[in-house]
Amino acid sequence: MKIPSVKEVKDNFSQFLKEAVHEDVVITKNGRPTAILHHLGDDELEDYLLELDSKFKQKIEKRWKDYLKNGGISMMRVRSAGQT
């Protein structure tokens, strides 16, 4: 893991972008971690945005609580519903 300063990243941004493909880059300001440069592939952006979406998180939590309270649907029922 690389740990450069803001100035180093500013001066060599394209190089750190290339390095972020292989490992995270922790950027420091005044010697303290302040940000992470993390590579995202085309297929990862949607997942990343959903992870940050508070409404999506609330829906997942609601559905999970409902599942714990009421249970779920059997695989047999799911399969039979897909065949109609």
SEBANU-392723 format. One record per residue (C-alpha): residue number from 1; x, y, z. Coordinates in Angstrom, 1 decimal, always signed. Example, Ala and Ser with C-alpha at 12.3 -4.5 7.8 and 13.67 -1.06 7.14 Angstrom:
BEGIN
guro:1	X:+12.3	Y:-4.5	Z:+7.8
guro:2	X:+13.7	Y:-1.1	Z:+7.1
% end
This chain:
BEGIN
guro:1	X:+0.0	Y:+0.0	Z:+0.0
guro:2	X:+1.3	Y:+3.4	Z:-1.0
guro:3	X:+1.0	Y:+6.3	Z:+1.5
guro:4	X:+1.9	Y:+9.5	Z:-0.3
guro:5	X:+1.2	Y:+13.1	Z:+0.6
guro:6	X:-1.3	Y:+15.3	Z:-1.1
guro:7	X:+1.5	Y:+17.2	Z:-2.8
guro:8	X:+3.0	Y:+13.9	Z:-4.1
guro:9	X:-0.3	Y:+12.8	Z:-5.5
guro:10	X:-0.9	Y:+16.3	Z:-7.0
guro:11	X:+2.5	Y:+16.2	Z:-8.7
guro:12	X:+2.2	Y:+12.6	Z:-10.0
guro:13	X:-1.6	Y:+12.0	Z:-10.2
guro:14	X:-1.6	Y:+9.8	Z:-13.3
guro:15	X:+1.1	Y:+7.6	Z:-11.8
guro:16	X:-0.9	Y:+7.1	Z:-8.6
guro:17	X:-4.0	Y:+6.3	Z:-10.7
guro:18	X:-2.0	Y:+3.5	Z:-12.4
guro:19	X:-0.8	Y:+2.2	Z:-9.0
guro:20	X:-4.4	Y:+2.3	Z:-7.6
guro:21	X:-5.3	Y:-0.4	Z:-10.1
guro:22	X:-3.1	Y:-2.8	Z:-8.1
guro:23	X:-3.4	Y:-1.5	Z:-4.5
guro:24	X:-5.1	Y:+1.3	Z:-2.6
guro:25	X:-3.3	Y:+4.5	Z:-2.2
guro:26	X:-3.8	Y:+6.3	Z:+1.2
guro:27	X:-3.3	Y:+10.0	Z:+0.7
guro:28	X:-2.1	Y:+12.0	Z:+3.7
guro:29	X:-2.3	Y:+15.7	Z:+4.6
guro:30	X:+0.0	Y:+17.1	Z:+7.2
guro:31	X:+1.1	Y:+13.5	Z:+8.0
guro:32	X:-2.5	Y:+12.2	Z:+8.6
guro:33	X:-4.6	Y:+10.0	Z:+6.4
guro:34	X:-7.2	Y:+12.0	Z:+4.6
guro:35	X:-8.4	Y:+10.0	Z:+1.6
guro:36	X:-8.0	Y:+6.7	Z:-0.3
guro:37	X:-7.5	Y:+6.3	Z:-4.0
guro:38	X:-9.2	Y:+3.1	Z:-4.9
guro:39	X:-9.6	Y:+1.6	Z:-8.3
guro:40	X:-13.2	Y:+0.9	Z:-9.5
guro:41	X:-13.8	Y:-1.2	Z:-12.6
guro:42	X:-16.7	Y:-0.5	Z:-14.9
guro:43	X:-18.8	Y:-3.2	Z:-13.2
guro:44	X:-18.1	Y:-2.0	Z:-9.7
guro:45	X:-19.4	Y:+1.6	Z:-9.9
guro:46	X:-23.1	Y:+0.7	Z:-9.5
guro:47	X:-22.3	Y:-1.5	Z:-6.5
guro:48	X:-20.3	Y:+1.3	Z:-4.9
guro:49	X:-23.0	Y:+3.9	Z:-5.4
guro:50	X:-25.7	Y:+1.5	Z:-4.0
guro:51	X:-23.5	Y:+0.9	Z:-0.9
guro:52	X:-23.6	Y:+4.7	Z:-0.2
guro:53	X:-27.3	Y:+5.2	Z:-0.9
guro:54	X:-29.1	Y:+5.6	Z:+2.5
guro:55	X:-32.5	Y:+4.8	Z:+0.9
guro:56	X:-31.2	Y:+1.6	Z:-0.5
guro:57	X:-29.7	Y:+0.6	Z:+2.9
guro:58	X:-33.1	Y:+1.3	Z:+4.6
guro:59	X:-34.9	Y:-0.9	Z:+2.1
guro:60	X:-32.4	Y:-3.7	Z:+2.7
guro:61	X:-32.7	Y:-3.4	Z:+6.4
guro:62	X:-36.6	Y:-3.3	Z:+6.2
guro:63	X:-36.6	Y:-6.4	Z:+4.0
guro:64	X:-34.2	Y:-8.2	Z:+6.3
guro:65	X:-36.3	Y:-7.5	Z:+9.4
guro:66	X:-39.4	Y:-8.7	Z:+7.6
guro:67	X:-37.6	Y:-11.9	Z:+6.6
guro:68	X:-36.5	Y:-12.5	Z:+10.2
guro:69	X:-40.0	Y:-11.9	Z:+11.4
guro:70	X:-42.0	Y:-13.7	Z:+8.7
guro:71	X:-39.6	Y:-16.0	Z:+7.0
guro:72	X:-39.0	Y:-16.3	Z:+3.3
guro:73	X:-40.2	Y:-18.2	Z:+0.2
guro:74	X:-39.1	Y:-21.8	Z:-0.3
guro:75	X:-37.0	Y:-22.5	Z:-3.4
guro:76	X:-39.7	Y:-24.9	Z:-4.6
guro:77	X:-42.2	Y:-22.0	Z:-4.7
guro:78	X:-39.6	Y:-19.7	Z:-6.4
guro:79	X:-38.9	Y:-22.4	Z:-9.1
guro:80	X:-42.6	Y:-23.1	Z:-9.7
guro:81	X:-43.4	Y:-19.4	Z:-10.0
guro:82	X:-40.7	Y:-19.1	Z:-12.7
guro:83	X:-42.2	Y:-21.8	Z:-14.8
guro:84	X:-45.6	Y:-20.2	Z:-15.3
% end
